[in-house]
Amino acid sequence: MAQYPVVDNSTIEMMSKAFLPVQGLRDHIISYVLDVKEIAEALENECDTNDLSRSFMFWEERDRIKVAAAIIPVDKEYQICLSLTFAQYLWSVGLYLINYFDNCVQIPMMNAVGLNIHNYQPDLDAVSYAEEQFFLARQLTRTVCRESFFYTYNILNPGPYKDIIEHANGAMLGATLFLFTHELAHNYLGHTHILNTYARSVADEKAADHVAMDFIESTFDGPNGTTNKIGIALLFSSLLLMGEDSISGSGTHPHIDVRIAYIVDRLQLDPMDNIYGLIGSAIRLWLLVYGGLTLQEDMASGPFTYYKDFYDHYLSLLTSTRQRRYPDLVPPAWEV
């Protein structure tokens, strides 16, 4: 079975119910970013020479999630900002996808090819709990109801779900590391100092993804390598699952299937790596909910020899769906 990294909940102080539970990981996010030597050095250089603020901003969106992260001008500097509301959503998506893949994809596939030598059994109670958290998080894309997260086990009160919650905590740190580094890359590449246009925007976002991966790749062979790879995969899975129109970059970002394909290629995964299964499961879920894929059609898919085959199949369906619904058009002039 997959071995996921953890963040020890004993180090997380209890927070006021005025905040989303993910607020309890805020200090961990900062220290996790600064522990990457290459990123810490780039930050220091950007602060000294390129107008980057030395302070980070975390905010809670009060009505619904609008952005995941941003870099904005503040007092003649550029400040990296992360949305804790999106982070709460991201955490919940990670919790759900990890448990869904482990119990509803991985074990059946192991059974089908006779590899379940340890006789692992699906933990349907964990899947049910994770699914409940996922549907709570989906509400954040429409309206923020912070209190609802305190009526169930969560980051601050893990209860019987301590192990799987710690897996989700670790994955969220890996995901927010990429979010932070992507925004840092915009400043590093000089994007914050020029007037953006639709003609530049998609190229700039691709470049920021590229540079962020350059920085984070240095961690892949270290103790947090698995954490960061899983986190990056879950970040793009979460962006995909934001809604029906999330597959389109809307002329300001690369289309989501293009970003996923690029990022997964940079992860350099073995064909049987579970990360293929995690992100493939997210794409499958989007296709079943929004993409017109029927259960009958889905059941006729496979069998898949490798998790990469599973991922490739659903990514191909996602790309064809996006091309049909959102053909590339000449975008309008940039509207400030």
N, C-alpha and C positions, 0 to 999 in steps of 0.2 A: 504494500500500500504506500501511497505518497507520504513523504515525511515533510511536514510544513514547519517553517520557523515560528517562534512564539515571542511574545512580549509578556513578561511576567506581570500579572495584574496586581501583585502585592506591592509594586512600586507606584501604582496609580492612586493618587489621593481622591477621596470622595469629593464630588463637586456639587454645587448648588443645583437644585432642580430648575433653575432659571436657564440652564445651558443644555445643549444637546450632549448626550453622553460622550461623544467623540472628543469633546473639549478636554476630557481627561488624558488624551494622548498628545495634546498640543506641545508640551515641553519635549516629549519623545521625538516629535517631528523635527524640531529645531536641532536637537543633539544628533539625530540620525543623519541629517543633511551635513552638519559640520564635521561629522566623523569621516566623511569621504575627503581625503587629502586634496585630490585634484579640484573638487568643488569648492572647498574652503579657500584654497589658494586663488582660484578664479574670482570668488566673491571679494576677497581682500583687494585684488587688483582692480576689479570693477569699481569698488567703493573709492579707491585712491585716484583712479584716472578717468572714470567714465560715468560719473554722476549717479552711481547706484547708492541708494540709502542703506545705512547699516542696520536699520530696523525692518522687521518683517511685520506684516499685518495679517491677522486672522479676523474674519468677520462672519457673522451669522446673517444670512439673508432672511428677511422677515416674512415675505409672502410666498416665494417659491424659488427654486434653484434657477438662476439665470446664467451663471458662469462657474467654472471650476476653479480657475485661477486667472490672475491678470498681473500686469506690471503697469503701474500708473504714475503720472507725475505728481509729486508732493513736495512743495517748497523747493522747487528747482532741482529736485532729485527724482529718481525713479524707484518706486517701492514695490517689492514683490508681495503680492497678496494671495492668500489661499482662503477659499470658502469652506468654513466648517460645516455648513449645511450640505454642500456637495460631499465633503469628507464623510459625513454620517451616512449619506446615500451610498457612497463608495464602499464603506465598511460593510454595510448590509448586503450589497451585491456580492462582495467577496465572500462573506459568510455563506450565502446561499449557493453560489457557484461551486465553491470548494466541497460543500456537503452534497450537493446534487451530483457533481461529477464522481466523487468517491463512491457514493452509494447507489446511484441510479445509472451510471455509465460504466465506471471502471469494474465493479464487481460483476455485472452481467457480461461484460466483454471477457473478463477472465474466466468466467464459467463457460462461455461459449467455446473457448479454445482450449479448455482444460488446464489453465494455468493457476487456478485458485487452490494451490496446494495447501494453504493454511486454512481453507474453508472460511474465509471472511464472509460475514453476513451483513446485509444492509442495515444500517441504523436508521430506521424510518422515523424514530422519534426526533433525532437530530435534524433530519431533513424537514420534518414538519415545523420544528422551531425556527430553522433557518428560513423557511418559506414565509413564515409569519413576519420575520424581520424584513424580508425582502418587500413584502407588500406594504409594510409600514413605511419603508424607505421610498417606495414608488409614490407615496402621497406627497413627498417633498418636491416632486417635479410639478405639483399643482398648487399645493398650499402647505405652509409650515405649521405643524402641530407638534411642537417640541415635547409636550407633556406625555404623549402617547408612548414614547420610548422608555418611560420610567415605570410603566405598568408591567414590564416583562424583564427577563434577564438580559443584561447588556454589558457593555464594556466596564461599567463601574460596579456591577453586581452580577458576576458571572454565574453564580449558583452551580447547578449540576452540569452546565455547559462550558465549564472553565476551559477545557482543552480546545474545543473548536472556536471559542471566542478568542483565545490567545492566537490561534492560527490566523483569524481574520485581522487581529491587531497587527501582526507582523506583515501581512500582505498589504494592509493600508499604508504602513510606513514605506514599503517599497514603491507603492503607487504615488504617494505624495512626494517622494524623492524625485521621481520623474517630473511631476507637475512643477515643482519648485525649479528644477534644473532647466526645464523647457523655458520658463520665464526668464531665468538667468541668461539663457542662450540668446534671447531676443536682445538683451542689453549688450551682451558680449559681441554680437554681430552688428551692433549699431542700429538695430531696427527702431529703438525708442527715440532716436534722434532725427528721424526722417519722416516726412509726411507719407502716410500709408495710402495705398490705392488698391483697388481690386486687382489690377494687373500685377502688383507686387505681393499681395497678401498671401496667396497660396504658396508661392515660392518661398516667402519668408517663413511660413509655418513648417514647410518641409525642411528648410535649413535649420530651424530651431529644434525639430525632432532629431535631426542628424547630429547636431552638436550635443544635445542632451544625452543621446546614446553614446557618443564618444566619451563623455565624462563618466557615465555610469558603467560602461563596459569594464572599466578598471576594477570594479568590485565583483565581477562575475565569478572569478576564481577564488574569491575570499569567503569568509564565514557567512557573509550576508548575500552571497551571490544568488542562492535560490530564492531568498526573500525578495530581492529586487526583480528578478525575472518574473516571478509569480505576480508581484505587485504591478509591474508594467502591463502584463497581459490582462489583469483584472481592471486596470484603469481604462484601457480601450474597450473592454467588454462593458464597463459601466457607462461609458460615453455612448456606445451603441444602444444600450437598453434604456436610454433616456426617453425615447419615444419613437413614433412612426417615422418622423422626418429626420431622425438622427443620422441616417445613412448619407445624407447630402451635406457637403461642406458649404453649401450656400454661397459659393464664390469667395469666401474668406478663408476657408481651410480646405485641405485635401479631403476628398470623400473618405468616409470612415473605412471602407474596405481597402482603399489604397493605403491608408495609414496603418491599418492592422497588418496587411501583407508586408509592408516595409519593416515594421517593428519586429514582427515574428521572425523575419529573415535575419535581422540583426541579433536576435537572441541565440542563433546557431544551436538549435535544439536537435537532440537525437529523435528519430522517427517515433520512438515509443515514449517520449517525454510527456508527462502528465499535463504540461502546460498547453500542448496542442489540444488535449481533451477539454481543459478548462475553457479556453477561448472558443473552441468549436461548440461547446455546450451553450455558450452565450449567443453565438450566431444562430444556432438551431432554435433557441427560445425566441429570438427576435423574428425569425422566419415563420414560426408557428403562430405567433401573436399578431404580427404586422405584415408578414410577407406573403400571405396566401398559401403557405405550405400546409397541406392537410395531413392529419394523422395517418391516413391510409398511404399517402405518398411517402411520408417519412418512414413508416414501418417497412416499406419496400426497399429502403436504402440499405446499402451494405450487403453482406457483412464486411467490416473493416479490419484489415490485418494489423494496421498500425494506427496510433492516435493521430499521426500526421494525415493519414488517409481520411479519417473522420473530419479533421479540420479542413482539409482541402476540399472535400465534398461540399460542406456547408458554406465555406468562403466563396466557392464558385457560384452557388445559388444566390448568395448575398450580392455579389458583383453583378450578376445578370439582372437581379431585381432592381438594383440601383441604376443601372444603365437604362433600363426600361422606364423607370419612374422619373429619373432626374438626368436626362441626357445633357451632356456638357453644352452650354450655350454661352454666347458672348455676354458677360455680366454687364450690368449698367454701370455708369460712372459712380465712383465712390461718393457716398453721401455722409458728410460729417455730422 
